[in-house]
């Protein structure tokens, strides 16, 4: 599957409407972003069941700010609309493959339970 360009207009729809979404926050001037791009593209071709989206932080500054992006590239993974991974830095191919496998294998009922417990604890 080819990577999708994500914008402020379609970001929430793509994340909410797909089971697994990987997002690469990048910029044209960023050397590490350019070197990571082929790895991300190869992952999108291997995992057709995972949406791979790219956010250009220069043209989508509002979206990058809303996602609290401080360093690029930053990789985020969403499962069933829930942010389950966020990390700055380019991942080597094996690490990206491991991330995809782990995200696909998550027990989302358990993740939601843990999130609810965290939110309840924060409210006290």
Protein Blocks (a to p, Z undefined) as FASTA:
>chain_A
ZZddddfklmmmmmmmpfbdcdddddfklmklmmmmmmmmmmmmmmmmbccddddfklmm
mlmmmnopabdcdddddeehiafbdcedjddfklmmmmmmmmmmpcfklmmmmmmmmmmm
mmZZ
